[in-house]
Amino acid sequence: MANTTTNDIAPTRPDEADSLRPLAERLRLSMIHLSRQLRRHDTSGLTVAQVSGLASVVHHGPLGIGRLADLESLPGSAATRLADKLEAAGLIRRQANPCDRRGVQVVATDTGADLLAQHVRAGNAWLGGRLAELTDPDRTALERAVTVLESLATEGPPSITAAQPAARGPEES
């Protein structure tokens, strides 16, 4: 059995890792191309980082800037700049932290929540149309692959034994 750590989910055997490089390359490139296709159908005008930051505030807010930085894997100064841009666009607002008089939290505005919901609907509609073009066996294979990809996207070691994907809300991005 290959040894893994929570931050290193790749096999530790060099020959096994080398043999998986072509698959890794295909997967990486296909994810880049799919992401580009989704961005072409996005009318929000936001960058990927702004959409992600807005989604964090909508789904986890109100948030302190430090928590936003943690969720987005950003340094504090970058999270502050991100919040500044979202606030300038009217998508979030700052408010006093009720637990800390010196602290500030960011919370999504109705405009921000609506824009994120529209972004998610547009992306899901485009992807749904593409998925409708697949055969039933291909959709079943893709459903299983999504479960594996969700596992790969976590920080811990993969756990891909689940046959069914986790239930997802329509507003997740």
C-alpha positions in Angstrom: 0.0 0.0 0.0 1.4 3.4 -0.9 2.1 5.9 1.9 0.3 9.2 1.7 -0.1 12.2 4.0 -3.0 14.6 4.2 -1.2 17.1 2.0 0.3 14.6 -0.4 -2.3 12.4 -2.1 0.0 11.2 -4.9 1.4 7.7 -4.8 4.8 7.5 -3.2 6.1 5.0 -5.7 8.0 6.9 -8.4 7.3 4.4 -11.1 3.5 4.5 -10.4 3.5 8.3 -10.3 5.5 8.4 -13.6 3.0 6.0 -15.3 0.1 8.3 -14.2 1.6 11.5 -15.7 -0.2 11.2 -19.1 -3.6 10.8 -17.3 -2.7 13.7 -15.0 -1.9 15.9 -18.0 -5.2 15.0 -19.8 -7.2 15.6 -16.7 -5.5 19.0 -16.0 -6.0 20.2 -19.6 -9.6 19.0 -19.8 -10.4 20.9 -16.5 -8.7 24.0 -17.9 -10.7 23.8 -21.1 -14.0 23.2 -19.3 -13.3 26.1 -17.0 -12.7 28.3 -20.0 -16.0 27.2 -21.6 -17.9 28.0 -18.4 -16.3 31.5 -18.2 -17.4 32.2 -21.8 -21.0 31.7 -20.7 -20.6 33.9 -17.6 -22.2 37.3 -17.9 -21.3 38.5 -14.4 -18.2 40.3 -15.4 -16.4 39.0 -12.3 -13.0 37.3 -12.2 -12.8 33.7 -11.1 -11.3 34.9 -7.8 -14.2 37.4 -7.3 -16.8 34.7 -8.0 -15.1 32.4 -5.5 -14.9 35.1 -2.9 -18.5 36.2 -3.4 -19.6 32.5 -3.1 -17.6 32.2 0.2 -19.4 35.3 1.6 -22.8 34.2 0.4 -22.5 30.6 1.7 -20.5 31.2 4.9 -21.1 34.9 5.8 -21.0 37.1 7.6 -17.2 36.6 7.7 -14.2 38.4 9.1 -11.5 39.2 6.5 -9.3 36.5 8.1 -11.9 33.8 7.7 -12.4 34.9 4.0 -8.7 34.7 3.6 -8.7 31.1 5.0 -11.6 30.0 2.9 -10.0 31.4 -0.3 -6.5 30.4 0.6 -5.3 34.0 0.3 -3.0 36.1 2.4 -4.9 38.6 4.5 -3.9 41.6 2.3 -5.2 39.9 -0.8 -8.5 39.0 1.0 -8.8 42.7 1.9 -8.3 43.7 -1.7 -10.8 41.1 -2.9 -13.4 42.4 -0.3 -12.6 46.0 -1.5 -13.4 45.1 -5.1 -16.6 43.2 -4.2 -17.7 46.1 -2.0 -17.0 48.7 -4.7 -19.2 46.6 -7.0 -22.0 46.6 -4.5 -21.9 42.8 -4.0 -20.9 42.8 -0.4 -20.9 45.3 2.5 -18.9 45.7 5.6 -20.6 45.7 9.0 -19.5 45.9 12.6 -18.7 42.5 14.2 -21.2 42.1 17.0 -18.7 40.0 19.0 -15.8 42.4 18.6 -16.3 46.1 18.5 -13.0 46.6 16.7 -13.7 43.9 14.1 -15.5 44.1 10.8 -17.4 41.5 8.9 -18.3 41.2 5.3 -21.8 40.1 4.3 -23.4 39.7 0.8 -25.8 42.2 -0.4 -29.0 41.1 -2.2 -27.4 42.2 -5.4 -24.4 40.0 -4.7 -26.5 37.0 -3.7 -28.6 37.5 -6.9 -25.6 37.8 -9.1 -24.0 34.6 -7.7 -27.3 32.7 -8.2 -27.5 33.9 -11.8 -23.9 32.9 -12.4 -24.6 29.4 -11.0 -27.8 29.1 -13.0 -26.1 30.1 -16.2 -23.2 27.7 -15.7 -25.4 24.8 -14.7 -27.7 25.5 -17.7 -24.8 25.4 -20.1 -23.4 22.2 -18.5 -26.8 20.6 -18.4 -27.2 21.1 -22.1 -23.8 19.5 -22.7 -24.6 16.6 -20.4 -27.9 16.1 -22.2 -25.9 15.3 -25.3 -24.2 12.3 -23.6 -25.4 8.8 -23.6 -26.8 7.3 -20.4 -23.6 5.1 -19.9 -21.4 8.2 -20.4 -23.5 10.2 -17.9 -23.3 7.3 -15.4 -19.5 7.2 -15.9 -19.3 11.0 -15.5 -21.3 10.8 -12.3 -18.8 8.4 -10.8 -15.9 10.5 -12.1 -17.3 13.6 -10.4 -17.3 11.7 -7.1 -13.6 10.9 -7.6 -12.9 14.5 -8.6 -14.6 15.8 -5.5 -12.4 13.5 -3.5 -9.3 14.7 -5.3 -10.2 18.3 -4.6 -10.1 17.8 -0.8 -7.0 18.5 1.2 -7.0 15.0 2.9 -6.3 11.6 1.4 -8.9 10.5 -1.2 -11.8 8.4 -0.1 -13.5 7.4 -3.3 -15.6 4.4 -2.2 -18.9 6.2 -2.3 -20.9 5.0 -5.3 -23.3 7.9 -5.2 -22.2 11.6 -5.3 -22.9 13.8 -2.3 -26.1 15.8 -2.6 -25.4 19.3 -3.8 -27.5 22.4 -3.6 -28.1 24.3 -6.8 -26.3 27.4 -5.4 -22.9 25.7 -4.9 -20.2 26.8 -7.2 
